[in-house]
Amino acid sequence: KFAKKNILSNIKVSVEYLEAKGIPYEIQKLGAKGSLEEKTVDYAKIIDSAMIIVMTTKNIGTFDYMLGAAEQKIIANEAKIPVMTINPREGKLQNFN
């Protein structure tokens, strides 16, 4: 439930920013099955994306160092699509309806 609230909050902030700047965007649900990282890169290939933007992991733990943070699979994608990484910052969750 907390993760869903964080995701919806991040989407809301992103949409508000993109709309304020007049930047076209699309929100695509990728489904529940399979790796989010693989699905993201696959979708980027389908739409011939020029770039993927990901937020880096905020608190990297030992497990992340051993296996690699989730975003690393997108950053090092085999399709060689450029990736912009954004460092997370402290902020308040947005109210959304």
C-alpha positions as CSV (number, residue, x, y, z in Angstrom):
1,K,0.0,0.0,0.0
2,F,2.8,2.4,0.9
3,A,4.7,1.6,-2.4
4,K,1.5,2.3,-4.4
5,K,1.0,5.6,-2.6
6,N,4.6,6.6,-3.5
7,I,4.2,5.6,-7.1
8,L,1.0,7.6,-7.5
9,S,2.6,10.5,-5.8
10,N,5.6,10.4,-8.1
11,I,3.3,10.2,-11.1
12,K,1.3,13.2,-10.0
13,V,4.4,15.3,-9.5
14,S,5.8,14.2,-12.9
15,V,2.5,14.9,-14.7
16,E,2.2,18.4,-13.1
17,Y,5.7,19.2,-14.1
18,L,5.4,17.9,-17.7
19,E,2.1,19.7,-18.3
20,A,3.4,23.0,-16.8
21,K,6.3,22.8,-19.3
22,G,4.1,21.7,-22.2
23,I,6.0,18.5,-22.6
24,P,4.0,15.6,-24.2
25,Y,4.0,12.4,-22.2
26,E,2.3,9.0,-21.9
27,I,1.6,6.9,-18.9
28,Q,1.7,3.2,-19.7
29,K,0.8,0.3,-17.3
30,L,3.2,-2.5,-17.9
31,G,1.2,-5.3,-16.1
32,A,2.0,-7.4,-13.1
33,K,3.9,-10.3,-14.7
34,G,7.6,-10.2,-15.4
35,S,10.5,-7.9,-14.5
36,L,9.7,-4.2,-14.4
37,E,13.1,-3.4,-15.7
38,E,12.8,-5.8,-18.7
39,K,9.3,-4.5,-19.5
40,T,10.5,-0.9,-19.3
41,V,13.3,-1.5,-21.8
42,D,11.0,-3.6,-24.0
43,Y,8.4,-0.9,-24.1
44,A,11.1,1.7,-24.8
45,K,12.1,-0.3,-27.8
46,I,8.5,-0.7,-29.1
47,I,7.9,3.0,-29.1
48,D,11.5,3.8,-30.4
49,S,12.2,5.9,-27.3
50,A,15.1,8.3,-27.4
51,M,15.7,8.0,-23.7
52,I,14.6,6.3,-20.5
53,I,14.5,8.3,-17.2
54,V,14.8,6.4,-13.9
55,M,15.1,7.4,-10.3
56,T,18.0,5.8,-8.5
57,T,17.6,3.7,-5.3
58,K,17.6,5.9,-2.3
59,N,19.0,3.6,0.3
60,I,21.3,1.0,-1.3
61,G,21.8,-2.0,0.9
62,T,24.2,-4.9,0.9
63,F,21.8,-6.9,-1.2
64,D,21.8,-4.2,-3.9
65,Y,25.6,-4.1,-4.0
66,M,25.8,-7.9,-4.4
67,L,23.1,-8.2,-7.1
68,G,23.0,-4.7,-8.4
69,A,20.3,-2.1,-7.8
70,A,17.1,-2.6,-9.9
71,E,17.8,0.5,-12.0
72,Q,21.2,-0.9,-13.1
73,K,19.3,-3.4,-15.4
74,I,17.8,-0.4,-17.1
75,I,20.9,1.7,-17.2
76,A,22.9,-1.2,-18.8
77,N,20.2,-2.2,-21.2
78,E,21.1,-4.3,-24.2
79,A,19.1,-2.0,-26.5
80,K,21.6,0.7,-25.7
81,I,18.9,3.3,-25.1
82,P,20.3,6.2,-23.2
83,V,19.2,6.5,-19.6
84,M,19.0,9.6,-17.5
85,T,19.2,8.9,-13.7
86,I,17.6,11.2,-11.2
87,N,18.7,11.1,-7.5
88,P,15.7,10.9,-5.1
89,R,15.3,13.8,-2.7
90,E,13.3,14.2,0.4
91,G,9.8,15.4,-0.2
92,K,6.2,15.2,1.0
93,L,3.8,12.7,-0.6
94,Q,1.3,14.5,-2.8
95,N,-2.4,14.4,-2.2
96,F,-4.2,12.7,-5.1
97,N,-7.7,11.7,-5.9
